[in-house]
Amino acid sequence: MGRRKKRSVFNVDGVMDFFNNVMMEKPYLPLLIPLVLMLWALEKWIFSLSNWVPLVLAVWVTVQHRNYQHRMAVEDLNKKWKRFALSSSAETPLEHCEWLNKLLIEIWSNYINPKLSLRFQSIVEKRLKRNKSRLIEKLELLEFSLGSSPPWLGLQGTRWSTFGDQQVMHLGFDWDTTDISIMLLAKVAKPFFGTAKIVINSLRIKGDLLLMPILDGKAILYSFVSTPEVRISIAFGSGGSQSLPATELPGVSSWLVKLLTDTLAKTMVEPRRQCFSLSAVDLRKKAVGGIVYVTVISGKKLSRSSLKGSPSRRQPSSGVDGLREHSDDKDLQTFVEVELGELTRRTNVRPGSSPRWDSTFNMILHDNTGIVRFHLFEHTPGRMMCDYLASCEIKMRYNTDDSTTFWAIGPDSSVIARHSEFCGKAVEMVLPFEGVNVGELAVKLVIKEWQFSDGSLSFNNLRVSSQSSLNGSSNFLSRTGRRIIVKVVEGKDLITKDKSGKCNPYVKLQYGKVLQKTKTAHSSNPKWEQSFEFDEIGDGEYLKIKCYTEEVFGDDSIGSAHISLEGLVEGSPRDVWIPLEKVNSGELRIQIEAVRIDDYEGSRGSSYSGNGWIELVLIEAKDLVAADLRGTSDPYVRVQYGNLKRRTKVMYKTLNPKWHQTLEFPDNGSSLELHVKDHNAVLPTSSIGDCVVEYQGLPPNQMADKWIPLQGVKRGEIHVQVTRKVLELEKKPSVNPDTSLTKAHQISSQMKQMMIKLQSLIDNGNLEGISTPLSELEALQDIQDEYMVQLETEQMLLLNKIKELGQEMLNSSPSLSRNSFGS
């Protein structure tokens, strides 16, 4: 009897755990229980409905209790297995993975190869252009395919190991392929000339790979244990644009091997790791940039003796030395430099071994990935230089489900990983400094927004797009379809290099070959409110921004930046604060808008009518670079308008020439390019700068007076006046038909005489006298070109006028109009 009573006693703790678990999983249960009790009371005491209420309740409680027991058993087994794995063995036995290679073969050609080829193509192209060989002046990627042969994984088997709480998979990596196809077009540097095709047709990468699942399986980190073995086989093609024979350029093969090896060592060798996201949702959005707020919070356990120099070089110190070092750490003054790409920002200096900075910086991402580096420096009062102490870094990546993954190197090369489900969510991390055993840095990162190629933005868990297409494709138009309007609004916190604290900033904008310049302000927080227009180029071209301060003995750079214009949508201006790179402070407010050329010019009343011409007045230039050894130049301007080429006279021995020449071209919308050259009688001419004159947005018959900075050189500006002439508003002076034939014969006879004179000088060996007839011959050629352009302009205007008169006659005569439609 006693035993039966003991067994019948309820386990109160177990019942309470069960009901607490049910309440957590079923939050609506408090509302459901009173409803069930009310129905049961109605059925029992007022009128009988049925007997189903107690039965359903009993079945529901039984199912819930069984699920609870099953879940508790699973959790208990997981805890026992984890405890057994950590205590008994750090590694699992080797496992064969033939199935993995078979699966990889099946999905490589149609799925993995296209994705990896597209992903690696942009990375390879950027690195090749950034790290060119000395023999190569320009490099272009023509073709990129990883071929049909996938790498072999785990030929010797795979195994799992545990590193703290982190699970790590070890497997071999062997990729030996001969059907890879990577083709490069290289322009050979001086003293050689020509182009050559470089074909990479064989690749071998062999090493030991580590895979680390993080964030409960949301992503995988991968890296090599050590620098892998790399071999590359290349061939030199011929044909097409090839101008060099199909022979090997010396050093190219070793340069490519070194470049690939160094890239892998810096990015994918322990403890440097790459991340592969395993998102459950793919929104099919291509992130092209973003804005991230980086906050440096505080440091901890900073020690001058432990952070300076290599730990292996430091000698053990005595107790007295340790006390002295500990007291010296109180006088330690440190600051942190934050680096993202070419953008750097610096915190204030704070004292002590546990400083607190609480400095937040607005930083720009130009891709869907980025690395934020933190460099710790010691500041010593009275010294110009600061001592570098240590560094750490955080990597971030946009995921296809609109989330962001952050990862970093933890203590003892472990992993620190965080996940932000949406923009605006703060992520805090405590990072150890790399290469030392002491010191920590607490930071916080917030992704303010991601920018996508279709013009939409993602911020605060929302995705905004003013004109998103139905199929998610890009709204990017052709390079002649739109115009980019860039407004430089204002700046703030610009640095001052003048001892008096004065700042005279101005901004240069470069988009393609077009260079524009703002007026000079006189404040470290200037306001310009100036707008500039550019024809859209596309192809991933960046808007480059350079900020200068005007000084007496030469202008100083106070920062630069570049903005991706990909994804601009008409009717949706972008207003952003751009932090300046290569300086410690300073931001510019830029407004960018894309408009259709037809709509924009139509709203201004300046649409191209096809019956006008361009009048270009080349006035003067100033501060040109010296191309001759005597410190001067002999400048002239070569003007190219579509297929037409013109030139000014040569101004000898001056860096500030004055031409005052007027040139005219038929208005067909072509690009108007100016190339400033240094004249040489015998040797080839050298370039001393070029620029593009923007005229398309000008109203009819309104002259624009511009000083345009020359690009491709350190200094120099050219002063021009450009006008779009329209026939209806202003009559163009015509060529006298009686004198046109006589003038053409005069130019032809003079050129023949000069050619005879030049031939006689060559036959007599008088090379010194060649320069004078050559200059006269070039002047006659310019006169002939000018006359031909004038004739072509008159012909075009005459044809347009005939067409307009015919249209007026057709509109004024109803009978002709009906006959034309009837035919």
VOFI-840751 format. One record per residue (C-alpha): residue in three letters; y, z, x. Coordinates in steps of 0.1 Angstrom, whole numbers, plus 5000, padded with zeros to 4 digits. Each point is the difference from the previous one (the first is absolute). Example, Ala and Ser with C-alpha at 12.3 -4.5 7.8 and 13.67 -1.06 7.14 Angstrom:
<sites>
ala495550785123
ser503449935014
</sites>
This chain:
<sites>
met500050005000
gly502350095028
arg499549675018
arg500649814967
lys503350194996
lys501149925035
arg499349634996
ser501849984966
val503250145015
phe502649725003
asn501449905034
val503750054992
asp501349855032
gly498049684996
val501249974964
met503650055010
asp499749745028
phe498549754975
phe502750044975
asn502849995026
asn498549675013
val499849854966
met503650104993
met501249835032
glu498149684992
lys500850004963
pro503750094996
tyr499949924963
leu497350264994
pro502450284989
leu501149774971
leu496449894991
ile498450344998
pro502350144972
leu499549674981
val496350035002
leu500150374989
met502249924970
leu497649724989
trp497150245004
ala501850284980
leu500749754972
glu496449894999
lys498650365000
trp502350204977
ile501949764977
phe497849704993
ser497049855018
leu500549675018
ser496949965021
asn498150165028
trp501249765027
val502850225015
pro497850275017
leu497649735011
val502649785016
leu501650305017
ala496750125014
val499249655014
trp503549975016
val499750345017
thr496649915013
val501249675015
gln503050165016
his497950285015
arg497549755014
asn502849805016
tyr501450325015
gln496750105015
his499549655015
arg503550005015
met499550345015
ala496749905015
val501649695016
glu502950195015
asp497650265014
leu497849735016
asn503149845015
lys501150335015
lys496650075015
trp499749645014
lys503550025016
arg499250345015
phe496749885013
ala501549685015
leu502850195018
ser497850285013
ser496749825009
ser501049665014
ala503349825008
glu498349664998
thr497649824978
pro497149785013
leu500649635006
glu499649794969
his499449624999
cys502649794982
glu498649654997
trp501050014964
leu503650045010
asn500049695022
lys498249804973
leu502650104975
leu502849915024
ile498649665006
glu499949934962
ile503650104993
trp501649905033
ser500849644994
asn501450024964
tyr501550345000
ile500650185033
asn500949715022
pro502949874978
lys501550344996
leu499750105037
ser501349665012
leu503050034977
arg500750365011
phe499549945037
gln501949685001
ser503550154996
ile499150295024
val498749765027
glu503049774996
lys502550295004
arg498350135031
leu499649665017
lys503749934995
arg501050355012
asn497749995032
lys500249645011
ser498749895034
arg502649905026
leu498749644999
ile500749974963
glu503549984985
lys499149974964
leu496750064981
glu499049894965
leu496850094981
leu498649694984
glu496650114988
phe498250334996
ser496450054988
leu497550265010
gly497149764994
ser496750054981
ser498350245024
pro500650374992
pro499750285025
trp496850195004
leu500250374991
gly497650275012
leu497449795018
gln498750325017
gly500350204967
thr502750224985
arg500450384999
trp502350264984
ser501650295017
thr502350274990
phe503350095018
gly501350314984
asp500149924963
gln500249635007
gln497049774997
val499849715025
met497749705000
his499049855033
leu498949635003
gly500149735025
phe502349694996
asp499049675015
trp501949684990
asp499049705020
thr501249684982
thr500449645011
asp501349864967
ile503350184999
ser503049774997
ile503450125012
met502449725011
leu503450065017
leu502749755008
ala501850115032
lys503249875014
val499850035038
ala502850185018
lys502149865028
pro499649855026
phe497249834980
phe500649804969
gly498049914969
thr497750154975
ala496450105000
lys497450104974
ile498050315008
val496850044980
ile498050335000
asn496549894992
ser497950305012
leu500550384997
arg497950305011
ile500950364991
lys497550275007
gly500450384996
asp499150314981
leu501750054967
leu500850324981
leu500550014962
met501650314984
pro500250024962
ile503150194989
leu501850124968
asp496750044981
gly499049645007
lys503349844991
ala500349855035
ile498149955033
leu501450055035
tyr498449785027
ser500449995038
phe498249925032
val498750295021
ser501349835032
thr501749675008
pro497549724990
glu498849725021
val502049684993
arg499349645010
ile501949694988
ser499249645005
ile502849744996
ala500449635001
phe503049785003
gly500349734973
ser501749665000
gly501549764976
gly502550054972
ser503050195014
gln498250055033
ser502249885029
leu498050155029
pro496649885011
ala497050214988
thr499850215031
glu500050385003
leu503350185005
pro499550265027
gly499950364988
val499949944962
ser496450114996
ser500650335019
trp503250054981
leu498349984966
val497250235011
lys502550265013
leu502149974968
leu497050064977
thr498750285022
asp503350185002
thr500549964962
leu496750154992
ala500550295025
lys503450084985
thr499049984964
met496250054995
val498750215029
glu499550384994
pro502050184989
arg502049704987
arg498549904967
gln500549734974
cys499650064962
phe498249794974
ser500850104964
leu497350014974
ser502249994969
ala498349984966
val502849784986
asp501649695015
leu503449924985
arg500349685021
lys503450095014
lys501149915035
ala502250265015
val502649855024
gly502050315007
gly501150354989
ile502350295004
val498750345013
tyr501850335004
val498850195031
thr500950375003
val499450195032
ile499650354988
ser499250235029
gly498150065032
lys497750275010
lys498550155033
leu502249785022
ser499850095037
arg501849835028
ser497350065025
ser497249884978
leu501749694987
lys501549875033
gly497749795021
ser496349954998
pro497950314993
ser497649925028
arg502950015026
arg501250344990
gln498950295021
pro499050334984
ser502850245000
ser500150375007
gly500950274974
val503650025014
asp500449634998
gly498650004965
leu502650264989
arg502749805016
glu498949684983
his499850184966
ser503550125004
asp501249665011
asp498549854968
lys502650194980
asp502749795017
leu498149684993
gln502249754981
thr498249714984
phe500549714977
val497649744985
glu500549625001
val498449824970
glu498949645006
leu498949744975
gly499849655015
glu503349945018
leu501850264978
thr500650345016
arg501750324987
arg500650335017
thr500250364987
asn502550265011
val499250225030
arg498550344990
pro499150295023
gly496850215003
ser496349945001
ser499849974962
pro503149794991
arg500849884965
trp501849674996
asp499749904963
ser501349655007
thr499349724976
phe500449635009
asn499949684980
met497849755017
ile498949644992
leu496549855001
his499749635005
asp496349974991
asn497350174979
thr499250225030
gly502050215024
ile499850265028
val502550295001
arg500150155035
phe501650335008
his501250065036
leu500950355011
phe502850045026
glu501650295018
his503750015001
thr501750175030
pro503750074996
gly502149825027
arg497349735007
met500349644990
met496249944998
cys497650184977
asp496550105010
tyr497149854981
leu497450264989
ala497449864976
ser499349764971
cys498049974968
glu499849734973
ile499149934963
lys498749674987
met500449894964
arg498749714980
tyr500649864965
asn496849984979
thr499249754973
asp500150264972
asp503750085008
ser499350315020
thr500650085036
thr497750145027
phe501350215029
trp497950095030
ala500650165034
ile498150155030
gly499250374994
pro499150295023
asp497449905026
ser500149644988
ser499050084965
val501449824969
ile503050104978
ala500249784969
arg502150024968
his500349784969
ser503049934979
glu499149864966
phe503549874992
cys503449955016
gly502250315001
lys497150255007
ala500750205031
val497350035027
glu500250295025
met498050005032
val499850235030
leu499449795031
pro498850125034
phe501749835030
glu497749765018
gly498650075035
val500950374999
asn498450314986
val503150174986
gly502849914976
glu500149894964
leu502549794980
ala500450034963
val501249694982
lys500449864965
leu499849644989
val501049844967
ile499649644992
lys503049924979
glu499049654990
trp497749715009
gln501449644998
phe497749724989
ser500049635007
asp500649914964
gly503350204999
ser498750314982
leu500450355013
ser497850314997
phe501650344999
asn499550334983
asn496649894985
leu501749704983
arg500049635009
val503249824992
ser500549624999
ser502849824983
gln498249665001
ser496450065007
ser497849694994
leu497150024976
asn497349935026
gly501650225027
ser500949705022
ser503149995021
asn503349894987
phe501049875034
leu501649654998
ser500249735025
arg502550025029
thr502549774983
gly499750154965
arg502150325004
arg502950165019
ile500050355014
ile503350204994
val500350295024
lys502850254995
val500850255028
val501450294980
glu500550295023
gly498650225028
lys499650365008
asp499450235030
leu500549725025
ile499950115036
thr503150005021
lys499849915037
asp503750045007
lys501050335015
ser502950044976
gly497649974971
lys501449674987
cys497649754984
asn500949644993
pro496849874984
tyr499149654988
val496749844988
lys498349685010
leu497549854976
gln497449745011
tyr497749824977
gly498249715016
lys502549815020
val503050124980
leu502250285014
gln502750184981
lys502450275010
thr502050264981
lys503550115007
thr500650305023
ala500450344984
his501550315016
ser497950294989
ser496550145006
asn499549984962
pro501449654995
lys500349804968
trp499849625003
glu499249874965
gln499449655014
ser497549744986
phe498249735019
glu497849714988
phe496849865015
asp497649734989
glu496650154994
ile497549925027
gly496950184990
asp496950015023
gly500550385006
glu503449955017
tyr501950335005
leu503750074995
lys501050145034
ile502950255001
lys501950105031
cys502850255000
tyr502650015028
thr503150205009
glu503049815013
glu501150125035
val502649885025
phe497549915027
gly497249864978
asp498450094967
asp497250265000
ser497049994977
ile499750304977
gly496849914983
ser498049724984
ala497549944971
his498149734982
ile499249964964
ser497249814983
leu501449774973
glu496549934986
gly499650064963
leu503749974989
val500349924963
glu503049834984
gly502150234979
ser498750325019
pro502450095028
arg498650235026
asp502350285011
val498650195031
trp501250235028
ile498649865032
pro499650245030
leu501049855033
glu497449975027
lys500250085037
val502750274993
asn499850364988
ser502149974969
gly501749754978
glu499249824967
leu501449684984
arg500149944962
ile498949644993
gln499949824966
ile497749704999
glu499749754971
ala498149674996
val501549734977
arg499149654992
ile502249755018
asp500649794968
asp501050314979
tyr502050165028
glu502049695009
gly500449904964
ser501550344992
arg502549945028
gly500849654990
ser498849865033
ser496849824993
tyr499449705021
ser501049674983
gly499049765027
asn503449835003
gly501750215027
trp500050065037
ile500150295024
glu503150045022
leu499450215031
val502850095023
leu498950145034
ile503050205012
glu499050225029
ala497650245015
lys500450325020
asp498150235024
leu497349745008
val497450075026
ala500549855034
ala497449735007
asp501349895034
leu499850195033
arg503850015002
gly500150224969
thr501249744976
ser498649744976
asp500749644989
pro499450054963
tyr499649754972
val498550034965
arg497149794988
val500049994962
gln496849924980
tyr500249944963
gly496649894987
asn499149685021
leu503749955010
lys501150125035
arg503650035012
arg501850165029
thr503450115012
lys501849925032
val499250215031
met502450275010
tyr499750065037
lys499950335019
thr500750244972
leu498350284980
asn502649974971
pro500149634991
lys502349844974
trp498749684984
his501949964967
gln497849714989
thr499149904965
leu496649874990
glu498849874966
phe496649974985
pro498749884966
asp499250314979
asn496249994995
gly499350375003
ser498649995035
ser500350285025
leu503149995021
glu499050115035
leu502350055031
his498649995035
val502450105027
lys499049835033
asp501250025036
his500649645013
asn498449895033
ala500549665015
val496649965016
leu497950314991
pro498850064964
thr502550184977
ser499450374994
ser500450194967
ile502750274997
gly499350094964
asp499549854966
cys500750104963
val499849874965
val503149944978
glu499450104964
tyr501949774976
gln497849954970
gly501650284979
leu503649895006
pro502149894969
pro501149645001
asn503049925023
gln500450365011
met500150055038
ala498050295016
asp501350135033
lys497250175020
trp499450165034
ile496249965004
pro498150205027
leu497849795023
gln496350095001
gly497649975028
val502650135025
lys501550345007
arg503549914988
gly502249724987
glu501649904967
ile501249674986
his502949944976
val499449744973
gln501549884968
val497849844974
thr500849844967
arg497949844972
lys502049694990
val499549864965
leu501249654990
glu501150094965
leu502450265012
glu501249835032
lys500049645011
lys498349925032
pro501949755023
ser498049695004
val499349775029
asn502249695002
pro497649714995
asp502249765021
thr499850225031
ser496450134997
leu498449705015
thr502549985029
lys499550375007
ala496249975001
his500349715024
gln502450195022
ile497650305003
ser497149785007
ser501849805028
gln501350325016
met496450155001
lys498749685016
gln502750025027
met499150365008
met496349915002
ile500849725025
lys502250245020
leu497350275000
gln497449755011
ser502149885029
leu500650365012
ile496350065000
asp499249685019
asn502650105026
gly498650355004
asn503350164990
leu498550304982
glu503350205002
gly501949764978
ile497450004973
ser501450314982
thr503249824988
pro498549704983
leu497350224985
ser502750224984
glu501849694987
leu496849864987
glu499250324981
ala503550004986
leu499549644987
gln496750104985
asp501750284982
ile502749764987
gln497349764988
asp498150284983
glu503250124982
tyr500749654988
met496449954987
val500250334982
gln503349904984
leu498549674989
glu496950174985
thr502350254982
glu502049714985
gln496949824990
met498650314983
leu503250074982
leu500349644988
leu496450004987
asn500650334981
lys503249864985
ile498349694989
lys497350214984
glu502550214982
leu501949704987
gly496849854987
gln499150324982
glu503550014984
met499649644989
leu496650084985
asn501350304982
ser503149834987
ser498149704985
pro497650104972
ser498349664999
leu499250015037
ser498650354995
arg497849894972
asn498749705018
ser499250215031
phe498050254979
gly498349724981
ser498849835032
</sites>
